[in-house]
């Protein structure tokens, strides 16, 4: 039974690695913020995103926080300037 568990663990680790490779490949040509947003949306942690992209997890975390804050800000309405006659 221990052998079955070890084999299951090994298979799960290989599948995780395959998923990571696919995810990194899919976002390869995107802007950094879009990479962060997409990988976060499918459940990757900032630390894992950083590992996949070769950057610090803290950099990802800060960027995601700023993106959320920016999205939460109320939109400014464009004000029309009075026309001069």
N, C-alpha and C positions, 0 to 999 in steps of 0.2 A: 504494500500500500504506500509506503514511503517513496518507492520508485515512481509510482503513478503521480504522486504529488510533485516530485521533482521534475518529472517530464511535463506535467501541466504548467508548472512555473516557467520552465524553459520555453515552452510554446508561447505562453502569454508574453514573456519578455521579447521574443522574436516578433510577435504580432505588434507589440507596442513600438518596437523599432521600425517596423514597416510603416505603421501609421505615422510615425514621426517623419520618416523620409518622404512620404506622400505629402504630408502637410507642408513641410519645408519647400518641396518642389512646387506645390500649387501657389505659394505666395512669393516665390522667388523674384518675380518681375514687378511686384507691387511696391508702392511707396511704403516706407517704414510704418507710418501710422495705420495704414490699411492692413499691413501684415499683423500688427499688434491686435487690431480690432477683430480681424477674422479668426486668428488663432485663439484669442480670448473667448470669442463667441462660441467656439466649439469645445471649450472646456480646458484649454491649456492654461496653466498658471503662469504668472509673469516670469518666474524662475525658469520654467521649462521652455517658454518662448525665447528667453535669453539664450539658453543652451542651444536651441535649434538654430538661432540666427547668429550665434557667436558674439553676443553682447551680454552685458550685465543684466540680471533679472531686475535690479533696482531701476535701471534705465527704463525698462519696459513698464514697471509699476508706476513710475512717475509720469510717463507719457500717457498711460491709460487713465490715471487719475485726472490729468489735465484735460484729456479728451472728454471725460464724463462731466467735469466742471463746465467746460465750454458748451457742451450740449445742454446742460441744465440752465444756463443763463437765459434770461428772457431775451427774445429777439428785439432788436431796436427797429422801430418803425422809421421808414424813410420819410423825412419831412420835405415837403415841396417848398422851394424858395419862392417868395413872392416875385412875380415878374415886374420888371421896371418898364414903365410906359413913358 
